Amino acid sequence: MKTSEFTQILEKSPGKALFFEYQAGQYVRPDFHITEIKNVNFDTVDCGGIRNQWSEVHVQLWENEIPEPNHAVDTAKALKIFEVVNRVRETYPASEIKFEYGNSKFPTAILPIHQIKDTGNALIVQLVPDQTTCKAKDRATTPEEKAAACCAPVTEEPKIRISLASLQTANSCEPGSGCC
């Protein structure tokens, strides 16, 4: 989901509670904070030698060690945080938005949105773990190209056998010869 799509959903749902489901049935505590909104630029070279460049927006969700029962981020408060950030520098509206989250039971991860459920009085942002991929394989269009794109089977080179006897010559250094 693009950042502008996410903020439009927030705008169309004023004052609704906002929940984040980071795994099936596992939710970020309701007293979470949005601590950072990051514009992230990637400049990579894949295993096929192709340069790749793209941008994402990462929203960091954080839970205070001490629960805060009187703290909650609803859609209006989330939009205000986006407004504060955008006054300092624009958040990339056309870039994919992802959420950074971790706790003592879940390692910190960058999670894209799977879907957003509207329950009437709340939005549940369902996040899904990302999978790594091979861009060279993703670019391939045929099964043969995919097989050869990345980590293709290595053809075995013939093994060369070398023995100590084949390395010895008349001028070789032998034990007791005084050469070393």
N, C-alpha and C positions, 0 to 999 in steps of 0.2 A: 504494500500500500504506500502511496506517495504521501509525503508530509502534508501537502495541501488537502488531500482527501481526508486525512485523519483530523486535521483542525476543522474542516467543514462539518464533519460528523459531530465534533464537540460543539460547534456553533449552533447546530440544529437540535441540540439536546441540552438546552440551558438548565443548569442547576441539578443535573442528574448525578447520582453517585457514580464513581468511577472505580472499577475493580480490574485487576490484572491476574489472569490465570496463566501461570508459567508452565504448568504441566497439568494433565487431566486431573481435576479435583484439587489441585494445589494452587493456592492464591497468595499473592503478595499481601502482607498484612494490610488491613484497611487504613492504618495510620501512616502509610508510606509517605515519602517526600519525593518530589522531582528535584534532584540536586544539580543536574547539568543537562543542557541540550547542546549536543556537539555536532558541528558540521565536520564530517570525516571524508578526506580525500584519499583515494587509493591510486597508487601508481605501481603496477606490478608487471613482471615479465613471467609468463607461464613456461612450462616445461617444453613447449613447442617453439620457444623463442619469440613469442608475440607479446608486445606491450599491451596492457589493458589499463584503462583509466576510468574511474567512476567515483561518484560521491554518494554518501548516505548520511542520514541524520540519526544520531543515537541519543535516546532520552534515558538518562540514568535514574533508576528507581532505587530508593534507599529506605531501609527500616532502621529507626533509632534502636539502640540496644535496649533502652527502657521504653516499653510501650507507652503511647500517648493517646489515651482513649478519647480525648477531646480534639484530636487532629484528624482531618480528612481532606483529601483532594477530590473535589467534584469537577465536573466539566468546566464550570466557570473559573475555578481556581487554576486548573491546568491551562486554560486559554490565557489567563493573566500572566502565567509564567512564560508562555510563548511570546506574549506581547512585550514583556520585560526584555527577553533575549533579543527579540527583533528590533528593539530600540537601540541596542548596542551593535548588533550586526544581524543581517537577514538570515533566517534559517532557510536552507535550500528547499523551496516548495515542491520542486519536481523530482526530488530524490526520494528513494526508498527510506521509510522510517522504521527504525528498529529500537528495541528496548534493552537496556543493559541492566541485568539484575542478578543477584546472587545472595544466598544466605548460608547459614551453617549447615544446612542439609542439601543445598543446591549450589554447585560451583558457578561462579560468575560467568555469564554467557550473554551474547548479543542475540536477541530473539526477534524475528520478524512477526508481524501480525498474521495469524491464520484467518481470523474473522472477528467481527465485533457483534455481540448479541445485545439487543435492546430489550430489557425486561419490563419496560414501562417506566420504572423509577430509577433504573440504573443501566449503565453500559458495562458489559463485561468484555474486556479486550483479551481475546484468547491468543496467546503467543505460542509459537511452535519452534522447537530447536531447528537450527539451520544444519544442512549437511555440507560437508566439504565436497568439492567437485574437481574435475580435471577439465580446464577450459579447452585444451587441445582436443580432447575427446568430445566435448560439447559442440565444438565447431564442426566436427566431422559429419558428413551427410550420409555415408554408406556404411554398412557393417565392416567392410574392409578398411575404410579410413579410420573408423572407431578402433578397430583392433590394432592398427599401426600407430595411432595418434599418441598414445601415452602408455608407457610401461608395457610396450608390446613384448611378446616372447623374444628372448635373446637367442640368436642362433649361436650354437656352440662353435667356438674356434677349435681347430685341432690342437691337442696338447703336445707340447714339445718336451721330449724327455732328455734330460741332461744328467750325465753321470760324472762323477769326479774323474774317472779315467779319461773321459773325452776332453776334459779341460786341461789335463796335464800335458805339458810340452817339455822339450829338452831344457828350456830355460826356466822351468817352474821352480817355485820355492817349496822345498820339501823339509820335513822335520830333520833337524841336525845339519842342514846344509849351510847354516850361517847367514842366510839371506834376510832373515827378519829378527 
